[in-house]
Each structure stands twice: as C-alpha cells, then as structure tokens.
Amino acid sequence: MHKTSSPYLKELFKGSIKWMPFNIRTLNFAQKTDRIIYIHIGYIGNIAEREKAYNLFRDERVVNIINENFIPIAIDMEDVPEAMLVGMDLLVISEQTYTIPINIFSLPGAKPFTSFSNTSPEEFLNLANNIIYSFKEKRDLLNKAGKYIATRLKGTGIVTKKEKPYPIADKLLHAYVRSWTTRYIASRKRERISPYTINSRYYVFLLKYSNFYQKSEELEFLQNALDKVYYSAIFDPIEGGLFSQATNTTFSEPLYEKQLSENIQAAVLYSFGYKYFKNAIYKRASIEIIEFIESVFKSVKGGYATSMTLSCNVSSSSYYRYSLKEIYSTFANDGKRIAQALGMDPNLDKEAQQIIHNTPQFRTLTLEEREILKKIRRGKAKETIRDNRIITAYNCMYATSLCIIANNIKEKKTEYIAAAERIIEHILQHQKEDKIKLYRYISTNKNEHQSAQLLDYTFFLNALLNIYKHTKKSTYEKLISKYTAYILLNYYQSHNGMFSKTPRSEDITPFKRESVIDYVRYSANSVMARNLWILYKMQKDEFYLEAFKQQLYNVAPHMIGSGPLMVGWALQILNYLSDKSDYD
C-alpha cells in the first residue's frame, strides 16, 4: 500500500482492497496484464457521501470482485485536480449530477467507458459483473463506448483556438447572466443562486456586474441574499466560519464541513457586500471569517490547513448541535434567552440535539456567555477530522483574498497585507532546491513533496501581483517576472493559446486536459487569464493583452448557460469591458 497524507485515502486504505497508486507504472501494468482499471476519486468532505463510499468498500463482495477483476486506483481530488475535472465531465456526459466521489471504469489503455457517483453494493456488483462479462465476450462494445467518451471529452475541454475574434461585448455578459439567473431573480422571494452551496464566486461576479451596469433589481436581490445567508445555520456563531454546504436551499440544515477555500471566497464576497452597500454587518461577516481562518486553520508551523469535517454521520453527531437540556442546565435562569439567541425550537424534546442559527439575537450575548457555549461544544466527544495538508494553491488564494479584502475594508489593510506577505514567505521557504519550482503541499515531510501543478503556479503568481500592487516592493516585482516566464515556458500552448496540465503528469492519461471549468474553484486557466490582464495593465506589453484576448475568444462561445461553471471567465470579460485591472 502506498503512503499518503490524504485523510480520505488513509481511511480507505484500512480496508481490504488492494489499491494501487495513480502513476504510469500502474497504467502500464494494467495494459500488460490486460485488466480493466477501476478509479475512485474522493475527498474527506461531505460526510454523507463519504460514508456511503466507505460502506461500499467494506462490503466483502465488493472487495472480492474488485481485487479479482480490476486494477483499483484511489485518488484524492486534491492530489490530482485533473482527475476531478475529467471525472466531473464524465458525469455530465453520462447525464448525472456532478459530485464527489466519482467512480470510473477504464479499458487497459486508460480509456474511460463509464462513470458514476455513489452507489449501493448491489448496484455496484451488478454493474461490475456486466462489465466483466462484456470485457470477455463483447469487448467491442466497451471499445465503442470508450471512443464515444473520448470524443465527448475532447468537446468539454474548450481548447480549440478561435482564429476569428469572438465579439467580447456587453451583450455577451448580459446573455450569460440572463441564461443562469432569470428564473431566480424574477422572484425576489428567491434566496439563492443554486441549491446546496453559496456560490460565493458567482455572487461576487453578480455584485460587480450589477454595480457596473447599475441594475438595481439585481442589487436588491443580492443584498437580500447576503442577509439571508448570513443569518442562517450555515454560519457558525460559536466557533466562527461557515459550513461549505447545506442539505437544503434555505441553509437551515448544514453539512458540517468547513473548507479553507469556501471560507476564503465567502470572506471576499462579504467584503464586496460592504463595499457596495456600506452595510456594517457585511464588514463584520468578512472580518469574522478571517478571524476564524486565522484561529482554526492556521498551522503552528505556518500556512493554512485545507478543511475540517465530522468524523461521523451527521444524524448521530452532537458536536455542532445543542439540546435544550444542555442550555437550561448550564445557564440556569437565562437558559430560555440563550436558546432563543441560538434559534432553537422551545417546543422540541429537551434531549433532542438541535441545529443552531446565526441569529441577530446572538449578538446580544456577552463574551462570557459565548465562551461558555464554546466550552460546552469542546467538552463533547471529538468528532472532527482535519485535512492538515497545506496546499499551495489555496494558501495563495488566501493571500490574494486578503489583498482584495484590504481594498474593501480599509482599516484592515496593514494587517491583511502583512499576513499575505507571510504566506508567500512561507511558500518560498519550502520550495524546491532549484529555487523556482514549488511543491503542491507545503511541508517538511519528504513523503508529501509532490510537485506543484498549474493551479498552484497560477494562484501563486496572482498572489504576487496583488501583494505588489499594495507594497511596490522590488522583491515581488522580480518574483513576478521570474514566475511569469516559468509558467509561459512550461505551460503555455501556442497552438491553442491555453495553459495545460503539469509537466510531471503530461503522459498520465486519461486525465490529459486543459483546466477551464470553474467547478469548485476558479480554474487554472481563468486565474491565468486574470494574471495576463493584470500584467498587461502593469507593463503595457501587448503580448499579455493578445494572450489574454485569445483565451477569451476560445472560451466566450461556450459561456451562455454555463452559470457558475465559467464565472471566472465572466469576471475577466467584465474587467476587460470596464477596463479594470481585477486587483479588486
């Protein structure tokens, strides 16, 4: 069994399946032995889906059929972002909801022919037996399926160079917004853009878009949405931060997972809310999220961890919940007032563990009362798992976001810029010996020294550009030149004007693709487009402008109806049309 720092894979490897690493050697072994490859892509978050996956692999029948018939490969989506991107595309092609985990069956030549998300042991066994039979008796059908998938995957990469400039105009953005938001903004009763997640990135775009084009109805809708989200169960008033997802569209039942990336993006969102609406609540929300990140996610060695989630099923968890009995017995005569401030239902059984809400009344509690509530929680059985991996891309995203928030909340400028500089310094202290290449994970552990990927380098360059704007230090200017040249030399594709993959994994199929879709974060290419635009505004070098525009030409025809999946590109088009540098 290969070593891993992934908390998801560590638990997976405790089972009996003979998982193999994702590398060329394993893929070659599959071809040599002529066996079907089974790939499982997962992540520690989303407790319910994670437990379904673990239960699947605990089933003895499933274990046996996998070990006897397939080459099993387990991947953490943070280790191989390309795998997650292709997996999502495969689910879309199969007309399934794109979610983690992702399961892929592939022919020995690393040609995927089917994919699915979570499933029951019975359904898995049925599918596996059908695949085994087809592989032996009707292999041509699997080959046809593989060819079809390969053709469809080429179409999802959106990498064809558009020789004729595509009109990048106001009407493109208007059509993009209408195609996604009309059915939601038509009614002011709507509370959210899409179910289950906040989509902070899309809200940021809508705020900028609506402000630039002076769309009052959309601005009113967004203000209402920011209020509703903040005063919901997705914000944790006790320990701070917000949960990444909810089980319903009103955010009244969160999934108890806190991700660094989601909290970063939410902090940026509320800082823009403050900038445009001058609402002190939004400023407080942004600052509180940053305080949470600094107190909970910051490592004692420097850098910021990736996530924390429950170690058990949501329904059986009591860590984030309170019972009326706990509150009444702890606060005596004030129990009713405290329970009301937590948004608890007084009519439920006193033993029942209730979801708490970030109510306006919570702010009336004293600091002493809040500390007591923290002690109640921390006195319970430890039910959380931390993903302590310090990922370069997310840490750089945080550095950039601190700079953006510093623009929007002026009194925090000195503090936040200094914090952003410390992040960059920490990354540079842990770079490779050649003093240019970075690691994916910032660690002193040699087992975690995985080479950085395009996503890491583009976010790193973006952080340098934003910090330089504020500091004007020559150190950052030199680093900007150095890493711009490195990215262009190693990742730029002149044949289509896009940036592709990591040199380390160029030969690893089936995950050979450009990163252009903003699934769970901004894609590497949309971040690089932002970098090119900033570089052009800084240096007035026409090369950067032409490279930037070529990316927009390639992507623009595919934006209508894509919604948050291409919001990074919508932001760059807005910057271009408004002639903003996108520092903010």
N, C-alpha and C positions, 0 to 999 in steps of 0.2 A: 504494500500500500504506500502510495507516495505521500510526502509531507505536505501540509497545507496550513495556512494561517486563517483560513475561512471558517468561522464558527458553524456555518451551514454544512460545509463538507466534513468537518470534524465529526459532527453527529452522524452524518450519512455513512462515514467510514467505519463506524462502530458496528454496523450490520455485517451481513454475510456475503453481500455482493462483491465480486472481485473487480472493483472499479480500477480503471487504468487512466493514466494522465493524458491530457489532450496535447499531443505533440506529433511530429512527423513519424517518430518511431512507432507509435501506436497505430497510426493510419496505415503505415506500410505493413505492419503486422496483420492488420485486417485484410489487406489485399493479398498478402502471401498465403494466409490461411483460408481465404475466400469466405469470410464471415460478415454478416450484417453488423453494422455499427449502431449501437443504441446510445444516444446522447441525452443526458438530463442536465438542464440548465436551471439553477435555483438560486435562492437568496434567503437569508435568515429572517427577513421581514415578512409581514402578512401571516400572522400566526396560524390562521385557519388553513390557508393553502399549504403552508409549511408542514403542518401536522398531517394533512392528507397525504403528502408526498412521503413523509417518514413512515406512515402506516402502510402505504403501498409497498415499500421496500422491506417492511418487517414481515410481510406475508411469505411464508415458506415456499408456496407455489410460484410466486413471482420471482423470488430469489433463484430458485432452481431453473426456471425457464430462461432467465437472463444469463446466468452463468454457463449453462449448457449450450446456448444457441447464438449468443451475441457477444460482441466486443463492447462492454459497457464503459462509457466515459461520463464522468460527473464534472460539471463546470460551475463555478461561482460566477454570476454575471459580472461582478466587479473585476474578476481576473481577466476575462476575455470579453470586453464590451461588444466586439464584432459578433460574437456568438449570440448575445442577447438581441442585437439588431436584426440579424438574419432570422433568428427564432421568431421574433415578432412578425417579420414579413411573412414567414411561413404560415403562421397562424392566420394572418389576414388573407393570404391566398386560399387557405382552407375554409375561409368564411367563419372563423372562430374568434372569440373575444381575445384580444392580445393581453396576456397576463403572465406573470411568473408563478410557478415554474413552467418551463417549456420542455417537451419531450420530442425528440426527433429520431426517426429511423432512417438510416442511410445505407446505400449499397456500398460494397467494399471500396470502390473508387471515390469515396466521400461525396456521393451524390444523393442528397436527401430525397425521399419519395413520399413521406407523410409526417405529420406533426400533430400534436395535441397538447393541451394543458393538463390539469389534474384529471385523474380518472379513478374508478374503483378497481380493486384487484380483479374482479370478474371481467370487467370491460378490457382491462389490460391483457389478461390471459387470452381472451377471445381474439383480440387484435394480434397479439404475438403469435398465436397458433396459425392464424390466417396468413401472416407474413412468412412464417417458416414453411408452410405448405406452398405458397406462391414462389418462394425463393427456390424451392426444389423442383416444382412441377410447372410453374408458369412464370419463369423469370423474365420473360419478355414483357409481361405486363408491368412489372416493377421498373424495368428499364424505361418503358414509355412514360410511367409516372415520374421517374427521375428527370427525364428530358423535359417534360412539361413544367415541372417545378423549376428547373434550371432556366428555362425560357422566361417564366414569370418573374423569377428573382432578378434577372437582368433588367426587367422593366421597373423594378422597385427602387433601383439604385439611383435613378435620375442623374445619370452621369454623361449623357450624350451632349457633346459640345454644340451649342446653337451658334452657327456661323452668322445668321442674320439676327441682329439685335432685337430682343423682345421688348415691346414698349413698357418701360418701367414708369408708370404714371399713377396719378391719384386714383383713377378708376379701378386699377388693379387692387389697391388696398381696400377700396370701398366694396368691391365684389368679394374679396377674401373675407371681410368682416361679415357681410350680409349672408354669405353662404353658411357660416357657422352659427351666428348669433341671432338671426332674425326670429327663430322660433322661441328663443329665450327672452330677448329684450322686448319683444312685442307685448309681453305682460310684465308689469312692474312687480307682480307678485312673485316672479321667479327669484330664487335666492342664489343660484349658482350657474356657472357656465356648463359644467358637465358633472355627472354623478361621481361620487365617492372621493374625489380628490379636489383640492382647492384650485389647482392650475394657476399658481401664482404668476408664472411667466406670462400666461395669456392675459391675466388681469393687468399686469404691468404694461403690456402692449396696448390693451384697450384704453388704459388711462392716458398713455402718451398720445395715442391716435385720437381719442375723443377730445383731449385738450387742444391738440394741434388744429383739428378741424372744427372745434367749437360745437360739438354735438352734445347739447345739454341733456337730452333724454338718456343717452348712454352714460353720461357722467352721474346723473342722479341714480341710475340703476347700479353703477359701480359703488357709489357711496353707500347705498342700502346694503349691497352685498358685503362690503367690508365690515359694516356694523354687525350684520347677522352672523358672519363667520367668527368674528372676534368674540361675541357673546354666545358662544356655543360650547359643546363639550369637547371640541377638537383642540381648544386652548386649555392647557393645564394650569390653573391658577395656583396650585400648591407648589410644584417644583419648577414651573416655568416651561416654556417651549410649547410646541404644538405637535399633535399627532399627524402622521402623514396621510392617513386615510380614515374614512368612516364607512360604516355598513349601510348608510342611507344618505339621501340627498340633503337632509336638513342638518347633518353633522351632530345629531343627538346621540349617536352611538359610535364612538371612535374605535378603530383598531389600534391597540395600544403599542404603537411603534413610533419612535421619534428618529428621524433621519437628519443628518447634518445638512444635506443638500436641500431638503424641503424647508427646514427652518431658515436657512440662509435666504432662499428665494422669498419666503414669507416676510422676513425682515425687510428685504428690499421693497416688496410690494407695499407694506405699510408705511415705509419712508416716503414713497411716492404719493401715497394717500395723504400724508401730512403735507407734502409739497404743494399738491394741487388743491386740497380742501382746507388746509390750515386747521385741521381738527387735532387737538392735543391728544385725543385718545389714540389716534394712529401713530403719533410720535412715541407715546408710551408703549404701544404694542411692539413697535420696531426695536426700541431700546431694551424692552424686557426679553425679547427673543435673543438679542445679542448677549445679554447678561446670562441667560440660560446656557447658550453655547459655550461661553467662557467658563462657567462654573461646572458644567456637566461633561461636555465633550472634550475640553482641553486636556491633553495628556501631561503628566508631570514632567515628561522628557521634551515637551514641546510638540506642536502640531495638534490636530483635532481628529478624534475618532469618527467613525463612519455612521454608526447607528446604535440604538438600543431598543430592545423589544422584549416582549414577555416570553418566558421560558415555558409557559403552559397555555392551555386553551383559554380563550377569552372568557367563556362561560363559567369556568371554575376559578377565575382569577379574582382576588380581592385586593391586590396591591394598589391599584389606582382608584378603587372604589371605597365608599364608606357606608356603614349601616347607621340607622338612627340610634341604635343601641350604643354604638361607639361614641357618637357625638353627644348624646344625652348624658351618658355616664362620665364622659371626660369633662364636659363644660357645665354640668350641674344646671343651675338656673338659666344659663344662657344657651342651652342646647337647641331650643327651638329657633332662636335667632341665627345661630351658626348654620343650622341645617337649611334654613331659608336662604342664607347667603351662598350656600353651595348648590342651590337649585334642586334640593332633594324633595321628594314627594312625601308629605307627612302622613298620607293615608296607607302607605305600603307597610308590610310587615317590618317590625323593628329590627329583625335579624337579617333582612334582605340587604345585599350589597348593592348600592345604588351608584349610577353614573353621576358624576358631578359636572357642573357647568361653570364657565367663567362669567358669572352674572355681574351686573353693575353693583349689586349689593355686596359682593365680595370685597370691594374696595373700602367698605366701611369697617372691616375687621381690623383690629390692631395688629401690629407686628408680632406681639406676643402670641396672639391667637393663631396667626398664620404659622408661627414656629411650632406651636403645639400640634397643628394639623400635619405638618411635616413629620414630626416625631411619631405620630400615630401610624403614618404610612411606613416610615422606615423601621418601625418596630415589628412589622409584619414579616412573614417569610420572604426571603429574597426570591423574587420571581422574574427578574430581568436578566437578559443576556446582552452584553455589549459586543459590537463588532469594533475592536480596537485598532483595526488597520487604519493607518494614516495615509490616505490616498492623495497623491499629488494633485490630481485634477480638482477634487473637492476642496482641498486646502487653498488652492489658488482661486477657486470660485469664491471662497470666503474672503480672501484678501481683496479681490475686485469689489465684492459687495460692500465691504467696509468702506472702500473709497466712494462708492456710489451713495451709500447712506450718509457719509460725511458731507457730501454735496447737499443732501436734502435736509439734514439736521445739523446745522452749522456749529452748534455748541459742542458737538461730539467730534469735530474734525481732527483736532490734535490727537485725541485718544485713539480714534479709529485708524488714522493713517499710521500711527506708531505700531499698532497691532498688526496691520497689513505688512509693514516692513519686517516685523519679527517673523512672520510666516515665510516670507521669501528668504530671509536669512537662514531659517531652519532648513528649508529645502536645499539651499546651496551647501549647507554643511554636510548634507547626506547625499551629494551627487557622486557620480562615478569618478574614478581616478583621473579620467581624461579631462575633467573639469568642464565638460559640456553636456554629456549625456546624463539624463535624470533617471531616477527609479520610479516605478509605479507606486510603490509603498515606501514611505519614509521610515526607515527602521535601522537599528544597529544589528538586527538579526540577519545573518547572511542567507538564511533559508527564505527570507522574504524579498530578497533583492531581485525582483522581476523588473525587466526593462520597461521604462516609460513608454506610453503609447501616444498616438497623435493627439488624443483627447487631453492628455496631461500637458503636452508641449503647447497646445493652443491656449489652454487656460493659464499656463504659466506666463506666456507672452502677454496675454490680456491683462494679467495682474501687474506685470512690469509697466505696461503702458499707462494703466490707471494710477499707479503709485508715482510714476514720473510726472504726470500731469500736476500732482499736488506738491511734489518735492523739488522737481527740476534738478535732481542730483545727477552728476555725470556718471556715477556708478550704474544707475539704471539705464541711462542712455546707451552706455557701452553694452550692457546686457541685452537691451532691445535689439541692437544691431547684430549681436552675436547669435541670438536665438531666432531672429527673423531669417538670417542666412541659413541656419541649420535646418529649419522647417522647410524652406524653399528647396534646398538641396536634396533633402531626404524624402519629402512627402508630396511635393508639387508634381502634378501630371500635366505636361504641356499638351497632350493630345485631347484633353477634355476640360482643362482649366480647373480641376478639382484637386483636393488633397486626399490621399488614400493610405489607409492602414498604418501598420508599423513595420519597419524593415525586418524586425525579428520574426514576424509571422507571415511574410509575403507568400510563402509556399504552403501555408496551412489552409486547406480547404475543408469544408465548404463555406468558410467564413471570409472569403475574399471579396471585399466590397468597400464602397465609399460610405462614409457616415454623413448622411444628410437629413435624416428624420429625427426630429426632437421628441423622442419617445418619453423618456423620464427626466431628461435634462437637455440643455442645448447641445446639438450635435457638434462634432469637431469641426465640420466644415462651416457651419453658421457662425461659430466662435471665430474661426479663422477669417471669415468674411468681415466680421466686426474689426478684427485686428488690421486687416488690409485698409479698411476705411479710415481708421484712426491714424495709421502710418501715413496715408496719403494726406490727411489733414495736417499732420505734424511736419512732413518733409516735402510736400508738394511734388513727389515723384510720380510721374504719370504711369509708371509700371504698376504701382499699387492700385491706382484707380482703375486701370484696364483689367487687372486680375480680379478686382472686386466686382466690376460690372459683368465680367464673363460668368462669374458664379451666379449672379442674379439672373442673367439671361438663361442659364441652364435650368434653374430651379423655378422661376416665375410661372411658366406654363402649367406647373403641377400644383400650384398653391390653392386654387379655388376648391373649397370643400374640405381642405385638409385640417383646418382648425388648429388646435394646439400642436399638432404633429409637425407643423412648419412655422411655428410662431417666431423662432429665431430669425428666419428669413424675412418675415413680415417686419420685424424690428429694424433690420438692416435697410429694407426698402424705405421705411419711414425716415430713418436717419438720412438716407440719400435725398429723398424728396424735400425734407425740411432743412437739409444742409447742416445737420448736427453731427458732431464727432462721435456720438454714442459713448462718451465718457459718463454720461448720466442716463 
